[in-house]
Amino acid sequence: MSEGDHTVGLRERKRLAAMRRIQEVAFDLFEREGFGAVTIERIAAEAEVSPSSVYRYFKTKEQLVLWDEYDPVWIEQFFEEIKTRPPLESLRRAAEALIIGPLTTDEEYVRRRTKLIMEEPSIEAASALALYEAAELIGNTLSEALGREHGDLDVQLLSHALVGAVTGAIHHWYESGFATSLGSVLQRAMDALDRGFRIPE
């Protein structure tokens, strides 16, 4: 690794650490006082940063909850896998990269984040938009990998089904009171995709 790459890597780690620290302060405040009662300025003061820093990192108060440092992990894995593997296998391998990695050691963080999303309407609405955008991004990648035109119906259906399966799994996880690990729920979602969503008798 060159000195320039090391510098960029160090800078990125510091940026992610700062964002995570601000986000954790925000989580504490939202859980204690309610999402609507907490301002960006209050979060900044508690995190000992300027409000402009919070806006620069997150843009909106909803994004303070929606930002997930693990998203690039599975997205990068998926985009790499789709070059040589079928879509469903690519998604499974990308999900497993999370299941055997960050989610195993940081599930409490994911539970807190999920609970805030599910219980605050404005965050849930912003999350729905983000999921739609994720499905479109996956669709574009699939189109390129499969040699299909942009907007191909089969690709659109598949990309939104993939995102929908993961979303449904997380909703189930929340509604069950986090009774089992997120990893096991995601594995079940991948199994459902494999069998074409047919419900076992």
MODELLER restraints for C-alpha pairs under 7 A, 6 or more apart:
rsr = mdl.restraints
at = mdl.atoms
rsr.add(forms.Gaussian(group=physical.xy_distance, feature=features.Distance(at['CA:19:A'], at['CA:57:A']), mean=6.84, stdev=0.5))
rsr.add(forms.Gaussian(group=physical.xy_distance, feature=features.Distance(at['CA:22:A'], at['CA:47:A']), mean=5.67, stdev=0.5))
rsr.add(forms.Gaussian(group=physical.xy_distance, feature=features.Distance(at['CA:23:A'], at['CA:64:A']), mean=5.78, stdev=0.5))
rsr.add(forms.Gaussian(group=physical.xy_distance, feature=features.Distance(at['CA:23:A'], at['CA:65:A']), mean=6.96, stdev=0.5))
rsr.add(forms.Gaussian(group=physical.xy_distance, feature=features.Distance(at['CA:25:A'], at['CA:43:A']), mean=6.69, stdev=0.5))
rsr.add(forms.Gaussian(group=physical.xy_distance, feature=features.Distance(at['CA:25:A'], at['CA:46:A']), mean=6.87, stdev=0.5))
rsr.add(forms.Gaussian(group=physical.xy_distance, feature=features.Distance(at['CA:25:A'], at['CA:47:A']), mean=6.16, stdev=0.5))
rsr.add(forms.Gaussian(group=physical.xy_distance, feature=features.Distance(at['CA:26:A'], at['CA:43:A']), mean=5.78, stdev=0.5))
rsr.add(forms.Gaussian(group=physical.xy_distance, feature=features.Distance(at['CA:29:A'], at['CA:38:A']), mean=6.85, stdev=0.5))
rsr.add(forms.Gaussian(group=physical.xy_distance, feature=features.Distance(at['CA:30:A'], at['CA:38:A']), mean=6.65, stdev=0.5))
rsr.add(forms.Gaussian(group=physical.xy_distance, feature=features.Distance(at['CA:40:A'], at['CA:51:A']), mean=6.36, stdev=0.5))
rsr.add(forms.Gaussian(group=physical.xy_distance, feature=features.Distance(at['CA:40:A'], at['CA:61:A']), mean=6.69, stdev=0.5))
rsr.add(forms.Gaussian(group=physical.xy_distance, feature=features.Distance(at['CA:41:A'], at['CA:51:A']), mean=5.42, stdev=0.5))
rsr.add(forms.Gaussian(group=physical.xy_distance, feature=features.Distance(at['CA:44:A'], at['CA:50:A']), mean=5.55, stdev=0.5))
rsr.add(forms.Gaussian(group=physical.xy_distance, feature=features.Distance(at['CA:44:A'], at['CA:51:A']), mean=5.20, stdev=0.5))
rsr.add(forms.Gaussian(group=physical.xy_distance, feature=features.Distance(at['CA:44:A'], at['CA:54:A']), mean=6.55, stdev=0.5))
rsr.add(forms.Gaussian(group=physical.xy_distance, feature=features.Distance(at['CA:58:A'], at['CA:64:A']), mean=5.77, stdev=0.5))
rsr.add(forms.Gaussian(group=physical.xy_distance, feature=features.Distance(at['CA:62:A'], at['CA:123:A']), mean=5.20, stdev=0.5))
rsr.add(forms.Gaussian(group=physical.xy_distance, feature=features.Distance(at['CA:62:A'], at['CA:126:A']), mean=6.95, stdev=0.5))
rsr.add(forms.Gaussian(group=physical.xy_distance, feature=features.Distance(at['CA:65:A'], at['CA:113:A']), mean=6.18, stdev=0.5))
rsr.add(forms.Gaussian(group=physical.xy_distance, feature=features.Distance(at['CA:66:A'], at['CA:127:A']), mean=6.77, stdev=0.5))
rsr.add(forms.Gaussian(group=physical.xy_distance, feature=features.Distance(at['CA:74:A'], at['CA:94:A']), mean=4.92, stdev=0.5))
rsr.add(forms.Gaussian(group=physical.xy_distance, feature=features.Distance(at['CA:74:A'], at['CA:95:A']), mean=6.27, stdev=0.5))
rsr.add(forms.Gaussian(group=physical.xy_distance, feature=features.Distance(at['CA:74:A'], at['CA:97:A']), mean=6.62, stdev=0.5))
rsr.add(forms.Gaussian(group=physical.xy_distance, feature=features.Distance(at['CA:74:A'], at['CA:98:A']), mean=6.52, stdev=0.5))
rsr.add(forms.Gaussian(group=physical.xy_distance, feature=features.Distance(at['CA:77:A'], at['CA:94:A']), mean=5.14, stdev=0.5))
rsr.add(forms.Gaussian(group=physical.xy_distance, feature=features.Distance(at['CA:78:A'], at['CA:90:A']), mean=5.60, stdev=0.5))
rsr.add(forms.Gaussian(group=physical.xy_distance, feature=features.Distance(at['CA:78:A'], at['CA:91:A']), mean=5.89, stdev=0.5))
rsr.add(forms.Gaussian(group=physical.xy_distance, feature=features.Distance(at['CA:78:A'], at['CA:94:A']), mean=5.07, stdev=0.5))
rsr.add(forms.Gaussian(group=physical.xy_distance, feature=features.Distance(at['CA:81:A'], at['CA:90:A']), mean=5.08, stdev=0.5))
rsr.add(forms.Gaussian(group=physical.xy_distance, feature=features.Distance(at['CA:82:A'], at['CA:90:A']), mean=5.50, stdev=0.5))
rsr.add(forms.Gaussian(group=physical.xy_distance, feature=features.Distance(at['CA:82:A'], at['CA:145:A']), mean=6.72, stdev=0.5))
rsr.add(forms.Gaussian(group=physical.xy_distance, feature=features.Distance(at['CA:83:A'], at['CA:145:A']), mean=6.04, stdev=0.5))
rsr.add(forms.Gaussian(group=physical.xy_distance, feature=features.Distance(at['CA:92:A'], at['CA:190:A']), mean=6.07, stdev=0.5))
rsr.add(forms.Gaussian(group=physical.xy_distance, feature=features.Distance(at['CA:99:A'], at['CA:183:A']), mean=5.07, stdev=0.5))
rsr.add(forms.Gaussian(group=physical.xy_distance, feature=features.Distance(at['CA:115:A'], at['CA:174:A']), mean=6.95, stdev=0.5))
rsr.add(forms.Gaussian(group=physical.xy_distance, feature=features.Distance(at['CA:117:A'], at['CA:123:A']), mean=5.30, stdev=0.5))
rsr.add(forms.Gaussian(group=physical.xy_distance, feature=features.Distance(at['CA:117:A'], at['CA:124:A']), mean=5.16, stdev=0.5))
rsr.add(forms.Gaussian(group=physical.xy_distance, feature=features.Distance(at['CA:118:A'], at['CA:124:A']), mean=5.93, stdev=0.5))
rsr.add(forms.Gaussian(group=physical.xy_distance, feature=features.Distance(at['CA:131:A'], at['CA:163:A']), mean=6.98, stdev=0.5))
rsr.add(forms.Gaussian(group=physical.xy_distance, feature=features.Distance(at['CA:135:A'], at['CA:159:A']), mean=5.34, stdev=0.5))
rsr.add(forms.Gaussian(group=physical.xy_distance, feature=features.Distance(at['CA:135:A'], at['CA:160:A']), mean=5.15, stdev=0.5))
rsr.add(forms.Gaussian(group=physical.xy_distance, feature=features.Distance(at['CA:135:A'], at['CA:163:A']), mean=5.93, stdev=0.5))
rsr.add(forms.Gaussian(group=physical.xy_distance, feature=features.Distance(at['CA:138:A'], at['CA:159:A']), mean=5.83, stdev=0.5))
rsr.add(forms.Gaussian(group=physical.xy_distance, feature=features.Distance(at['CA:139:A'], at['CA:155:A']), mean=5.93, stdev=0.5))
rsr.add(forms.Gaussian(group=physical.xy_distance, feature=features.Distance(at['CA:139:A'], at['CA:156:A']), mean=5.77, stdev=0.5))
rsr.add(forms.Gaussian(group=physical.xy_distance, feature=features.Distance(at['CA:139:A'], at['CA:159:A']), mean=5.12, stdev=0.5))
rsr.add(forms.Gaussian(group=physical.xy_distance, feature=features.Distance(at['CA:140:A'], at['CA:150:A']), mean=6.46, stdev=0.5))
rsr.add(forms.Gaussian(group=physical.xy_distance, feature=features.Distance(at['CA:142:A'], at['CA:155:A']), mean=6.72, stdev=0.5))
rsr.add(forms.Gaussian(group=physical.xy_distance, feature=features.Distance(at['CA:143:A'], at['CA:149:A']), mean=6.08, stdev=0.5))
rsr.add(forms.Gaussian(group=physical.xy_distance, feature=features.Distance(at['CA:143:A'], at['CA:150:A']), mean=6.04, stdev=0.5))
rsr.add(forms.Gaussian(group=physical.xy_distance, feature=features.Distance(at['CA:143:A'], at['CA:155:A']), mean=6.52, stdev=0.5))
rsr.add(forms.Gaussian(group=physical.xy_distance, feature=features.Distance(at['CA:165:A'], at['CA:189:A']), mean=5.91, stdev=0.5))
rsr.add(forms.Gaussian(group=physical.xy_distance, feature=features.Distance(at['CA:166:A'], at['CA:186:A']), mean=6.68, stdev=0.5))
rsr.add(forms.Gaussian(group=physical.xy_distance, feature=features.Distance(at['CA:166:A'], at['CA:189:A']), mean=6.52, stdev=0.5))
rsr.add(forms.Gaussian(group=physical.xy_distance, feature=features.Distance(at['CA:169:A'], at['CA:185:A']), mean=5.93, stdev=0.5))
rsr.add(forms.Gaussian(group=physical.xy_distance, feature=features.Distance(at['CA:169:A'], at['CA:186:A']), mean=6.05, stdev=0.5))
rsr.add(forms.Gaussian(group=physical.xy_distance, feature=features.Distance(at['CA:169:A'], at['CA:189:A']), mean=6.06, stdev=0.5))
rsr.add(forms.Gaussian(group=physical.xy_distance, feature=features.Distance(at['CA:173:A'], at['CA:182:A']), mean=6.63, stdev=0.5))
rsr.add(forms.Gaussian(group=physical.xy_distance, feature=features.Distance(at['CA:173:A'], at['CA:185:A']), mean=6.80, stdev=0.5))
